[in-house]
C-alpha cells in the first residue's frame, strides 16, 4: 500500500492509526463519488494536455471497474489504506500503470475530500427531500380526512380553544414545507464545485475548473480557492442546521403523539405493529419509536454543535481539524432520513378516537366563543365581555359544577364558524398542496440536472445515484 503523500519514509504506526481511524469505515460510502470526481478530473487533464487519449481511456476503464465493484460491494478500503482516495489511486496505478500516477496532477487530497462530500451531500439531500415530501403528503391526507374531527387546542398544557385533528396534522405539514426552503438553501450552497482549489491556493497550471464543474453537474464553480478550503465545515454545518429544523418539528410531533396516545388522553391509537412491549408488564404497548425521534433531535443538535465547534476560529487554509466534520455530517444525513421515514410510518398507522375527542371538548373551550358572541350580538366591548365570561367560567370550575358538553354536530358547526384562512373552517389545504407540488418540482429539476450529468460522465444510465436502496 502506497500513501498519496509518501516521500520514502515510514510513518509511526500509532500516528498513522490515529490519523486515519475513521476514514476506512466512513469512506466506503464515498467510493462512487470519488470515482465520479476522478473521471471529471481526468477528462479535464486530457483537455489541457496533461494526459494522452490512451491514458484517459485506461483510467476510465479502471474507474468504471471500480464502480462495478462498488455496486457489487467487492471494492474494499482496507484499514491500512489511509482513505478512499488512496485505495482508488493505488488501484489505478496497478491497473492503468503510469496513467494512474498522473491522475493526481493538479489536485490535492483536500480537493478530493471536498468534492466527494459535496457530491455525497447532494445525493443525500435529494433523497431527504423525497422522504420529506412523502411525510408532508401523508400529513395532508391525514388532515383532510380529519378536519371535521374536533379536538381541544392547548396552551400552557391546559385546554384553551376548540381545534381539530386536521388542523393539528396540517400544522406539521406546513412546518416541514418551511423546512424544505432551508433544505433547498443548504443544497444550493453545497452545489458548488471545489475542484481546482488544490491545497487552497490553486495550481500553476491552466486547469479548467468550469469544465469539471459542468461534468459533475454542479451549478457553479466555487470561485476563491482559499474560501474553498475555509468553507469546509461551514457548508456541512449549513446542511446539518437545515436538518436540525426538520428534527425540531419531528420532535414536537413525536411529543404530541406520545401524549395523545396515552390512556389519559386516548385521542389517538397507533397500530400495534409499530409499538414495542415491556419485558415485565404484559399489557404495555409502547410508542417508544417516537421517544427515540424526540431524543435523536438532540443528537442532531449535537452533530450541529460538533461541526460548528470544530471549525470556529480555525486559521485560513486547510487544517486537519476538518477531517472531524465528516462523521457528524454523514451521521446527520442518515439520521434525518431514518427519522422522516419512521414518522411517515407512524402517521400512516394512526387511528382517531372521535368519541374521546368529542368528550374532551368540554364547555370551557367555548369561553372565548361566548365572549365574541357578546361582542357581535350585544355590541359589548370585548374586554367587558372577557371579564363577564371569565367570572362565569371561574365560578363553574371553582364550584365543581357539572360541565355541559356538546355533540359532534354542534362542535362541527363551531369549527365551520372559524372561516378565516388557516382556521378549521378554511384550513387552506389546497395552498399547502400547491406549495408541496412547487417544492417537488424544484427538487426534481435539481435531481435531473445532477443525475443526467453523472450518467453522461460515466457513459451509462445504469448507475447507482438518487435511488432508494
Rosetta blueprint (number, residue, H / E / L):
1 X L
2 X L
3 X L
4 X L
5 X L
6 X L
7 X L
8 X L
9 X L
10 X L
11 X L
12 X L
13 X H
14 X H
15 X H
16 X H
17 X H
18 X H
19 X H
20 X L
21 X L
22 X L
23 X H
24 X H
25 X H
26 X H
27 X H
28 X H
29 X H
30 X H
31 X H
32 X H
33 X H
34 X H
35 X H
36 X H
37 X H
38 X H
39 X H
40 X H
41 X H
42 X H
43 X H
44 X H
45 X H
46 X H
47 X H
48 X L
49 X L
50 X L
51 X L
52 X L
53 X H
54 X H
55 X H
56 X H
57 X H
58 X H
59 X H
60 X H
61 X H
62 X H
63 X H
64 X H
65 X H
66 X H
67 X H
68 X H
69 X H
70 X H
71 X H
72 X L
73 X L
74 X L
75 X L
76 X L
77 X L
78 X L
79 X L
80 X L
81 X L
82 X L
83 X L
84 X H
85 X H
86 X H
87 X H
88 X H
89 X H
90 X H
91 X H
92 X H
93 X H
94 X H
95 X H
96 X H
97 X L
98 X H
99 X H
100 X H
101 X H
102 X H
103 X L
104 X L
105 X L
106 X L
107 X L
108 X L
109 X H
110 X H
111 X H
112 X H
113 X H
114 X H
115 X H
116 X H
117 X H
118 X H
119 X H
120 X H
121 X H
122 X H
123 X H
124 X H
125 X H
126 X H
127 X H
128 X H
129 X H
130 X H
131 X H
132 X H
133 X H
134 X H
135 X H
136 X H
137 X H
138 X H
139 X H
140 X H
141 X H
142 X H
143 X H
144 X H
145 X H
146 X L
147 X L
148 X L
149 X L
150 X E
151 X E
152 X E
153 X E
154 X E
155 X E
156 X L
157 X L
158 X E
159 X E
160 X E
161 X E
162 X E
163 X E
164 X E
165 X H
166 X H
167 X H
168 X H
169 X H
170 X H
171 X H
172 X H
173 X H
174 X H
175 X H
176 X H
177 X H
178 X H
179 X H
180 X H
181 X H
182 X H
183 X H
184 X H
185 X H
186 X H
187 X H
188 X H
189 X H
190 X H
191 X L
192 X E
193 X E
194 X L
195 X L
196 X L
197 X L
198 X L
199 X L
200 X L
201 X L
202 X L
203 X L
204 X L
205 X L
206 X L
207 X L
208 X L
209 X H
210 X H
211 X H
212 X H
213 X H
214 X H
215 X H
216 X L
217 X L
218 X L
219 X L
220 X E
221 X E
222 X L
223 X L
224 X L
225 X H
226 X H
227 X H
228 X H
229 X H
230 X H
231 X L
232 X L
233 X L
234 X H
235 X H
236 X H
237 X H
238 X H
239 X H
240 X H
241 X H
242 X H
243 X H
244 X H
245 X H
246 X H
247 X H
248 X H
249 X H
250 X H
251 X H
252 X H
253 X H
254 X H
255 X H
256 X H
257 X H
258 X H
259 X H
260 X H
261 X L
262 X L
263 X L
264 X L
265 X L
266 X L
267 X L
268 X E
269 X E
270 X E
271 X L
272 X H
273 X H
274 X H
275 X L
276 X E
277 X L
278 X L
279 X L
280 X L
281 X L
282 X L
283 X L
284 X L
285 X L
286 X E
287 X L
288 X H
289 X H
290 X H
291 X H
292 X H
293 X H
294 X H
295 X H
296 X H
297 X H
298 X H
299 X H
300 X H
301 X H
302 X H
303 X H
304 X H
305 X H
306 X H
307 X H
308 X H
309 X H
310 X H
311 X H
312 X L
313 X L
314 X L
315 X L
316 X L
317 X L
318 X L
319 X L
320 X H
321 X H
322 X H
323 X H
324 X H
325 X H
326 X H
327 X H
328 X H
329 X H
330 X H
331 X H
332 X H
333 X H
334 X H
335 X H
336 X H
337 X H
338 X H
339 X H
340 X H
341 X H
342 X H
343 X H
344 X H
345 X H
346 X H
347 X H
348 X H
349 X L
350 X E
351 X E
352 X E
353 X L
354 X H
355 X H
356 X H
357 X H
358 X H
359 X H
360 X H
361 X L
362 X L
363 X H
364 X H
365 X H
366 X H
367 X H
368 X H
369 X H
370 X H
371 X H
372 X H
373 X H
374 X H
375 X H
376 X H
377 X H
378 X H
379 X L
380 X L
381 X L
382 X H
383 X H
384 X H
385 X H
386 X H
387 X H
388 X H
389 X H
390 X H
391 X H
392 X H
393 X H
394 X H
395 X H
396 X H
397 X H
398 X H
399 X L
400 X L
401 X L
402 X L
403 X L
404 X L
405 X L
406 X L
407 X L
408 X H
409 X H
410 X H
411 X H
412 X H
413 X H
414 X H
415 X H
416 X H
417 X H
418 X L
419 X L
420 X L
421 X L
422 X L
423 X E
424 X L
425 X L
426 X E
427 X L
428 X L
429 X H
430 X H
431 X H
432 X H
433 X H
434 X H
435 X H
436 X H
437 X H
438 X H
439 X H
440 X H
441 X H
442 X H
443 X H
444 X H
445 X H
446 X H
447 X H
448 X H
449 X H
450 X H
451 X H
452 X H
453 X H
454 X H
455 X H
456 X H
457 X H
458 X H
459 X L
460 X L
461 X L
462 X L
463 X L
464 X L
465 X L
466 X L
467 X L
468 X L
469 X L
